[in-house]
Amino acid sequence: MSKNRPPSQRQLKAGELIRRALAEILAREPIRDPDLRGVSVTISEVRASPDLKHAIVYAAPLGSEHDPDVVIKALQRCGSFLRGCLGKEMQMKSTPRLRFMKDESFETAEAMTRLLQNPHIQQDLDKTPE
């Protein structure tokens, strides 16, 4: 059995349902952790394990005024609370354990944009292939 298999339709569907539910929970539930007070968090992706017992949640704070690493650690501390809320919200056989990871896709996209705007790179892009 290969570990590099793409996720099944079941995993993708479960991940998206968990993502939506977590986004709603974070928007509506009062979180007591001081590092999450006043922080808007975006959940960009959830990857569910094949048995749906674990889920990796990719999250990031909205705006640049909050340290992403601090927010991820705070979400991890609130993981059991969020899992409990998720269990009440969703109709699943078992509620997956949540592991929060920093979503770096926004930073990567920004770095790519800066790179493509570099005059030396732009010069190469403007050349037509012969």
C-alpha positions in Angstrom: 0.0 0.0 0.0 1.5 3.3 -1.1 1.5 6.4 1.2 1.6 8.7 -1.8 -2.0 7.9 -2.9 -4.2 10.8 -3.6 -7.1 11.3 -1.1 -10.3 9.4 -1.8 -13.6 11.2 -2.6 -14.7 10.3 0.9 -11.6 12.0 2.5 -12.1 15.1 0.3 -15.8 15.3 1.2 -15.1 14.8 4.9 -12.3 17.4 4.8 -14.5 20.0 3.2 -17.4 19.4 5.6 -15.0 19.7 8.6 -13.5 22.9 7.1 -16.9 24.5 6.8 -18.0 23.4 10.2 -14.8 24.6 11.9 -15.0 28.0 10.1 -18.5 28.4 11.5 -17.5 27.3 15.0 -14.6 29.7 15.1 -16.8 32.6 13.9 -19.6 31.9 16.4 -18.2 30.3 19.5 -16.5 32.4 22.2 -12.9 31.0 22.5 -11.4 31.7 25.9 -7.7 31.4 24.9 -6.2 34.9 25.2 -4.1 34.4 22.0 -7.3 33.9 20.0 -9.3 36.9 21.4 -10.0 39.3 18.6 -8.3 37.1 16.0 -10.1 36.2 12.8 -8.9 32.8 11.6 -9.2 31.4 8.1 -9.4 27.6 7.6 -8.1 27.1 4.1 -8.0 23.3 4.0 -8.6 20.1 6.0 -7.0 16.8 5.1 -8.7 13.8 6.6 -6.9 10.5 7.2 -8.2 7.5 5.3 -10.0 6.2 8.4 -11.3 9.7 9.1 -10.0 9.5 12.7 -7.5 12.3 12.2 -7.6 15.6 10.4 -4.9 18.1 9.6 -6.3 21.6 9.6 -4.5 24.3 7.7 -5.2 27.7 9.3 -3.9 31.2 9.4 -4.9 34.5 11.1 -6.4 37.1 8.8 -4.3 40.2 8.7 -0.7 40.7 9.5 -1.0 42.0 13.1 -1.2 38.5 14.6 1.7 36.0 14.7 0.7 32.9 12.8 2.8 30.6 15.0 1.1 31.9 18.2 -2.4 31.5 16.7 -1.6 27.9 15.6 -0.4 27.0 19.1 -3.5 28.5 20.5 -5.7 26.6 18.1 -3.9 23.4 19.1 -4.6 24.2 22.8 -8.3 24.6 22.0 -8.3 21.4 19.9 -10.3 19.3 22.2 -12.9 22.1 22.7 -13.2 22.5 18.9 -13.4 18.8 18.4 -16.3 18.7 20.9 -18.1 21.4 19.0 -17.4 19.6 15.8 -18.9 16.4 17.2 -22.1 18.2 18.0 -22.2 19.9 14.6 -21.5 17.0 12.3 -23.1 13.6 11.8 -20.0 11.4 11.7 -19.4 8.0 13.2 -16.5 9.4 15.1 -15.1 13.0 15.4 -11.6 13.2 14.1 -8.7 14.4 16.2 -7.6 17.8 15.0 -4.0 18.8 14.3 -3.5 22.5 13.3 -0.8 23.5 10.9 0.2 27.0 9.6 -1.2 27.6 6.2 1.7 29.0 4.2 0.0 29.2 0.8 -0.7 33.0 1.1 2.9 33.6 1.9 4.0 31.4 -1.0 1.7 33.2 -3.4 3.0 36.6 -2.2 6.6 35.5 -2.7 5.8 34.2 -6.2 4.2 37.6 -7.1 7.2 39.5 -5.8 9.5 37.2 -7.8 7.5 37.6 -11.0 7.6 41.4 -10.6 11.4 41.4 -10.4 12.7 43.4 -13.4 15.2 40.6 -14.4 12.6 37.9 -14.3 10.1 40.2 -16.1 12.7 40.7 -18.8 13.0 36.9 -19.3 9.2 36.5 -19.4 8.8 39.2 -22.0 11.1 37.5 -24.4 9.3 35.5 -27.1 10.6 32.0 -27.7 12.1 31.4 -31.1 
